[in-house]
Amino acid sequence: MAKIKTKIKVIKPYFLFEDKIEGIKLLKNIEKYGRVSHKSEKNIGKDSYKIFIKRLLGWGHESVLEHEKVTVRIVCDRGVTHELVRHRIAAYTQESTRYCNYSGEIQFIKPLFFKPNSKEYKIWLETCKTAAKNYTKLIQMGVTPEAARSILPNSLKTEIIVTYNLREWRHVFEMRCQKASHPQMREIMIPLLKEFQKKIPILFDDFQIIEDKTLSYPYYAVKKQVQ
Protein backbone atom coordinates (compact mmCIF):
# COMPACT_ATOMS: atom_id res chain seq x y z
CA MET A 1 0.00 0.00 0.00
CA ALA A 2 1.35 3.41 -0.98
CA LYS A 3 2.12 5.71 1.88
CA ILE A 4 -0.11 8.76 2.28
CA LYS A 5 1.64 12.03 2.89
CA THR A 6 -0.48 14.10 5.22
CA LYS A 7 -0.85 17.83 4.68
CA ILE A 8 -1.98 20.21 7.37
CA LYS A 9 -4.07 23.31 6.88
CA VAL A 10 -4.43 26.10 9.42
CA ILE A 11 -7.73 28.01 9.26
CA LYS A 12 -9.56 30.62 11.31
CA PRO A 13 -12.84 29.80 13.08
CA TYR A 14 -16.08 30.89 11.45
CA PHE A 15 -19.84 30.34 11.49
CA LEU A 16 -22.69 30.03 9.00
CA PHE A 17 -26.43 30.41 9.49
CA GLU A 18 -28.15 27.27 8.28
CA ASP A 19 -31.45 29.01 7.53
CA LYS A 20 -32.49 32.38 6.20
CA ILE A 21 -33.27 34.44 9.29
CA GLU A 22 -36.40 36.58 9.00
CA GLY A 23 -35.97 38.49 12.22
CA ILE A 24 -39.14 40.58 12.09
CA LYS A 25 -41.22 37.49 11.34
CA LEU A 26 -39.72 35.71 14.35
CA LEU A 27 -40.53 38.65 16.60
CA LYS A 28 -44.09 38.93 15.29
CA ASN A 29 -44.58 35.23 15.91
CA ILE A 30 -43.38 35.65 19.48
CA GLU A 31 -45.88 38.48 19.98
CA LYS A 32 -48.69 36.35 18.55
CA TYR A 33 -47.86 33.44 20.85
CA GLY A 34 -47.26 35.63 23.89
CA ARG A 35 -50.55 37.51 23.66
CA VAL A 36 -52.49 34.27 24.07
CA SER A 37 -51.85 34.34 27.82
CA HIS A 38 -53.95 37.51 28.27
CA LYS A 39 -56.01 37.08 25.10
CA SER A 40 -54.81 40.45 23.86
CA GLU A 41 -54.45 39.46 20.22
CA LYS A 42 -56.72 42.36 19.25
CA ASN A 43 -53.87 44.71 20.18
CA ILE A 44 -51.57 43.33 17.48
CA GLY A 45 -50.64 46.05 15.01
CA LYS A 46 -48.01 46.69 12.37
CA ASP A 47 -45.23 47.55 14.84
CA SER A 48 -46.78 46.43 18.13
CA TYR A 49 -44.20 43.64 18.41
CA LYS A 50 -41.51 46.21 19.22
CA ILE A 51 -43.11 47.33 22.48
CA PHE A 52 -44.30 43.80 23.28
CA ILE A 53 -40.82 42.25 22.98
CA LYS A 54 -39.25 45.00 25.09
CA ARG A 55 -41.87 44.43 27.77
CA LEU A 56 -41.26 40.68 27.75
CA LEU A 57 -37.56 41.21 28.32
CA GLY A 58 -38.17 43.87 30.96
CA TRP A 59 -40.52 41.61 32.89
CA GLY A 60 -38.22 38.60 32.51
CA HIS A 61 -40.96 36.63 30.76
CA GLU A 62 -38.52 34.95 28.40
CA SER A 63 -40.25 31.57 28.19
CA VAL A 64 -42.22 32.91 25.20
CA LEU A 65 -38.92 33.21 23.30
CA GLU A 66 -38.57 29.44 23.39
CA HIS A 67 -41.14 29.08 20.59
CA GLU A 68 -38.62 30.21 17.97
CA LYS A 69 -35.16 28.78 17.20
CA VAL A 70 -32.05 29.48 15.12
CA THR A 71 -29.57 26.91 13.76
CA VAL A 72 -25.92 27.80 13.18
CA ARG A 73 -22.94 25.83 11.84
CA ILE A 74 -19.84 26.65 13.88
CA VAL A 75 -16.35 25.73 12.65
CA CYS A 76 -13.85 25.93 15.50
CA ASP A 77 -11.43 23.80 17.48
CA ARG A 78 -12.62 20.88 19.56
CA GLY A 79 -11.71 22.60 22.80
CA VAL A 80 -14.39 25.23 22.13
CA THR A 81 -17.07 22.65 21.39
CA HIS A 82 -16.34 20.85 24.66
CA GLU A 83 -17.61 23.98 26.42
CA LEU A 84 -20.40 24.75 23.98
CA VAL A 85 -22.19 21.41 24.33
CA ARG A 86 -22.73 22.01 28.03
CA HIS A 87 -25.60 24.35 27.19
CA ARG A 88 -29.18 23.13 27.40
CA ILE A 89 -31.87 23.16 25.98
CA ALA A 90 -30.19 22.43 22.65
CA ALA A 91 -29.66 20.16 19.69
CA TYR A 92 -26.13 19.33 18.51
CA THR A 93 -24.69 17.37 15.61
CA GLN A 94 -20.90 17.33 15.51
CA GLU A 95 -18.27 16.05 13.12
CA SER A 96 -17.15 12.71 14.54
CA THR A 97 -13.47 11.91 14.97
CA ARG A 98 -14.48 8.30 15.57
CA TYR A 99 -15.57 7.84 11.98
CA CYS A 100 -13.88 10.61 9.97
CA ASN A 101 -10.54 9.55 8.50
CA TYR A 102 -8.24 12.59 8.35
CA SER A 103 -5.24 10.99 6.70
CA GLY A 104 -4.31 13.05 3.64
CA GLU A 105 -5.16 16.47 5.10
CA ILE A 106 -5.83 17.55 8.66
CA GLN A 107 -7.13 21.00 9.46
CA PHE A 108 -6.28 22.91 12.62
CA ILE A 109 -7.74 26.12 14.00
CA LYS A 110 -5.29 29.00 14.21
CA PRO A 111 -4.75 29.94 17.87
CA LEU A 112 -5.21 33.61 18.71
CA PHE A 113 -2.75 33.27 21.59
CA PHE A 114 0.38 33.25 19.42
CA LYS A 115 1.56 35.83 16.91
CA PRO A 116 2.45 34.41 13.48
CA ASN A 117 6.14 33.56 13.14
CA SER A 118 6.66 33.82 16.90
CA LYS A 119 8.56 31.09 18.74
CA GLU A 120 5.35 30.06 20.46
CA TYR A 121 3.47 29.75 17.17
CA LYS A 122 6.27 27.71 15.62
CA ILE A 123 6.17 25.27 18.55
CA TRP A 124 2.39 24.96 18.17
CA LEU A 125 2.65 24.42 14.41
CA GLU A 126 5.39 21.82 14.74
CA THR A 127 3.32 19.95 17.32
CA CYS A 128 0.35 19.88 14.93
CA LYS A 129 2.55 18.63 12.09
CA THR A 130 3.94 15.85 14.25
CA ALA A 131 0.48 14.82 15.42
CA ALA A 132 -0.80 14.77 11.83
CA LYS A 133 2.16 12.72 10.63
CA ASN A 134 1.83 10.17 13.40
CA TYR A 135 -1.96 9.99 13.00
CA THR A 136 -1.48 9.00 9.36
CA LYS A 137 1.16 6.43 10.34
CA LEU A 138 -1.30 4.81 12.72
CA ILE A 139 -4.02 4.72 10.08
CA GLN A 140 -1.62 3.09 7.61
CA MET A 141 -0.77 0.49 10.26
CA GLY A 142 -4.43 -0.47 10.36
CA VAL A 143 -5.44 1.50 13.45
CA THR A 144 -9.06 2.71 13.34
CA PRO A 145 -9.82 6.45 13.27
CA GLU A 146 -11.48 6.22 16.70
CA ALA A 147 -8.21 4.93 18.17
CA ALA A 148 -5.84 7.10 16.14
CA ARG A 149 -7.69 10.29 17.12
CA SER A 150 -6.28 10.04 20.64
CA ILE A 151 -3.07 11.76 19.53
CA LEU A 152 -4.80 14.73 17.88
CA PRO A 153 -4.74 18.04 19.82
CA ASN A 154 -7.59 20.32 20.88
CA SER A 155 -6.70 22.57 17.96
CA LEU A 156 -8.19 20.03 15.54
CA LYS A 157 -10.84 21.70 13.39
CA THR A 158 -14.38 20.49 13.91
CA GLU A 159 -17.83 21.43 12.66
CA ILE A 160 -20.86 21.49 14.91
CA ILE A 161 -24.47 22.22 14.02
CA VAL A 162 -26.05 24.08 16.93
CA THR A 163 -29.76 24.72 17.43
CA TYR A 164 -31.00 26.83 20.35
CA ASN A 165 -34.29 28.51 20.93
CA LEU A 166 -34.02 32.29 21.17
CA ARG A 167 -34.11 32.29 24.96
CA GLU A 168 -31.17 29.89 25.08
CA TRP A 169 -29.24 31.95 22.53
CA ARG A 170 -29.56 34.90 24.91
CA HIS A 171 -28.22 32.77 27.74
CA VAL A 172 -25.33 31.45 25.62
CA PHE A 173 -24.27 34.96 24.62
CA GLU A 174 -24.50 36.16 28.21
CA MET A 175 -22.24 33.32 29.41
CA ARG A 176 -19.85 32.93 26.49
CA CYS A 177 -19.19 36.55 25.50
CA GLN A 178 -18.32 37.89 28.92
CA LYS A 179 -14.82 38.74 30.06
CA ALA A 180 -14.37 35.53 32.05
CA SER A 181 -15.15 33.23 29.12
CA HIS A 182 -12.40 31.51 27.14
CA PRO A 183 -10.78 33.84 24.54
CA GLN A 184 -11.35 31.37 21.71
CA MET A 185 -15.01 31.16 22.68
CA ARG A 186 -15.31 34.96 22.60
CA GLU A 187 -13.51 34.93 19.25
CA ILE A 188 -16.45 33.11 17.67
CA MET A 189 -19.35 34.18 19.90
CA ILE A 190 -18.96 37.95 19.85
CA PRO A 191 -19.02 38.21 16.03
CA LEU A 192 -21.99 35.82 16.10
CA LEU A 193 -23.79 38.05 18.61
CA LYS A 194 -23.22 41.02 16.30
CA GLU A 195 -24.94 39.11 13.50
CA PHE A 196 -27.87 38.24 15.75
CA GLN A 197 -28.21 41.91 16.61
CA LYS A 198 -28.40 42.73 12.91
CA LYS A 199 -30.76 39.92 11.94
CA ILE A 200 -33.12 39.96 14.93
CA PRO A 201 -33.51 43.56 16.17
CA ILE A 202 -34.61 44.44 19.72
CA LEU A 203 -34.17 40.93 21.11
CA PHE A 204 -30.39 41.24 21.57
CA ASP A 205 -30.08 45.01 21.90
CA ASP A 206 -29.52 44.80 25.66
CA PHE A 207 -26.11 43.20 25.06
CA GLN A 208 -23.51 45.95 24.93
CA ILE A 209 -20.29 45.01 23.15
CA ILE A 210 -17.40 47.04 24.51
CA GLU A 211 -13.65 47.03 24.05
CA ASP A 212 -11.88 45.92 27.18
CA LYS A 213 -8.20 46.81 27.11
CA THR A 214 -7.49 44.72 30.21
CA LEU A 215 -8.03 41.52 28.24
CA SER A 216 -4.95 39.55 27.22
CA TYR A 217 -6.19 39.12 23.65
CA PRO A 218 -7.72 41.70 21.31
CA TYR A 219 -11.36 40.68 21.62
CA TYR A 220 -14.30 42.48 23.08
CA ALA A 221 -16.22 41.72 26.24
CA VAL A 222 -19.98 41.96 26.55
CA LYS A 223 -22.10 43.48 29.28
CA LYS A 224 -25.82 42.84 29.54
CA GLN A 225 -27.76 46.03 30.17
CA VAL A 226 -30.52 46.11 32.77
CA GLN A 227 -33.88 46.66 31.08
N, C-alpha and C positions, 0 to 999 in steps of 0.2 A: 504494500500500500504506500502510495506517495505521501511524503510528509507535507502537512499543511503549514504554511508560514502565516502566523497570526499577525494581523495589523491591529494597531490601536488607534482610536479616534477620540479626541477630547472635544466635548461640546458643552455649551452653556445650557442651563435648565430653561424650560419654557412651558407654556400651557396653551391649550386650544379648547374653545367652547365646542361641545359636541352638538349643540342645537342652536338654531337661531333664537336669540333672546329678544322677545318682544316685551320690554320692561313695563310699558304702560298697560298692556293687556294683563300682565301678571298682577299689577297693583289693582286694576279694576276688578279682577277676579277675587282678590283678597277682600276688597270692599263688599262685593256681592255676597261672599260667604259670611263675612263678619257681621253684616247687618241682619242676618237671620236671627241672631240671639235676641235682639230687641224688636224684630219685625219692623225695621225702619227702611225697608227697601224703597219706599216711596220717596226717600230723600236722596236717592242716587241721581246725580246730575253729570254733566259733561266733565267737570273737574273736581267733583266732590271727593274723589278718592284721595286727593292731596291732603285735605284736612283730616280725613278719616284715618289714613295711614299714620300721620303725625300723632294723632290722638292715641292710636293703638300703642305706638312706641312709648309715648309719654305715660300711659297708664300701665305699661308693662304687660299688656295683653298680647303676647307674642305667639300664643298657640295658634292663632288664626293664620300666621305666616307658614305654618307647616303644610298647608294645602297645596303650596306651589314649590317646585324643585328646580334645580339647575345641575346639569352634568358637565364636568370638565375633565379633559385629559391632561394630566400633569406628567411632564418628563423631567426627572430629577435623579438624584442619587438615592440608593436604597436606605441610607441613614435617615433621610428626610421622611420617606414613606413609613418607616418604623414608628415615627411619632404621629404621622398623619392618621394612621389607621386606628389610633386610640379613640378617635372621635365617634360618637354615636348621637343621634340615629343616622345611619349612613348605609350606602351600598358601595362596595369596592370590587373592582376586578383588576388584578395586577399581573404584569408580565412575570411568568414563572421561571425561575432559574433552575427548577427541577427538570423542566422539559425542554427549555430553549437551549440549543447547542450553539455556543458562541465562538467555536473554533473557526478561524478565518478572519474575523474582525470583532473586536470587543470595544465597546464605547464606554468612556468614563466621563463623569461630569467634572468640569473644571472647578477647582476649589477657589473660593473668593479669598481664602486666607493668605495665599501666597502670590506675590507679584511674579509675572512672567519673567523667566530667565534668572530668577533669584535662586540661591542655593537651596532654599526650602522647596521651591517648585521643582527643581531638578531631581531632588530626592524623591518627591511624590511621584513624578513622572517615571522615574526609573523603577520604582516599586510597582507601578501599574504595568509597565512593560514586562517585568519579571513574572508577575502574577499571570498575565495573559499568555506568556510563553509556556509557563509550567502547566497552566490549565489545558492548553492545546496538547501538550505532551501526554497528560493524563488521559485525555479523550482518545488519542491515538493508541494508547496502551489498552484501550477497551473499557476504561472507567466511564461510568454513566455520568451525564450532566449533573444529576442531583448529588453525586458524590464529589465530582470535580469542582463544583461551585464553592466548596468550603474554603478554597484558597483565594477567592475573589474578594477584593476590599469593598468597604462601604461606598466608595466612589463609583462603583459600577452603575451605569445608566439603567434606569428602569422606567417603564410607563405604567401609570395607574389611572384607571377611570374612576372618578369620584362623583357620587351623587349625594347631595345634601338637600334637605328642604331649606327654605329661605331663613327660617329661624336658626337652623344649625349653621348655615353659612355665617350668620352674624356672630355666633358663638366662636366659630373657628377663627374668624378674623380678629375677634377680641383677644383670643388666647395666643394666636400664632403670629401676630404682627407687632406685639408689644415688645418693649425693650429687652425683657428677660428671655424671650424666645430665641431659639437657635438662629444664628446669622443666616445659614443656608435656607432655613424655613422662611425667614423674612424676605430673603432674596426672591423667592417665588411668590409669597403670599401678598406682599405689599403691592407689586404691580398688578396682581390679580384683583385685589381690593379696588384699585383705581379703575379697572375695567368694569367691575360691578357698579361702581358709583356712576360711571357713564351710561351703562346699559339699563340700570334699574334705579332711576332717580328717587330721592326722598328716603328710601329704605336704608341706605348706607351713608347718608349725609352726616350722621352724628359721629362718624369715625373721622377724626382729624389726623391727617398725615403730616408729620412735622420732622424736620431735620434735627437730629440729635448728635451734636459734635462730640459727645462723651463716648459714643459707641466706638468699638475697636475697628469696625469695618464700615465702609461708606454706604450704609443703608438706613432708611428712615425708620423711626418708631411711630407707633400709632396710639393716640389717646382717644378714648370714647367719651364724647361730650354728654353731660347730663341734660336730659330733655327738659 
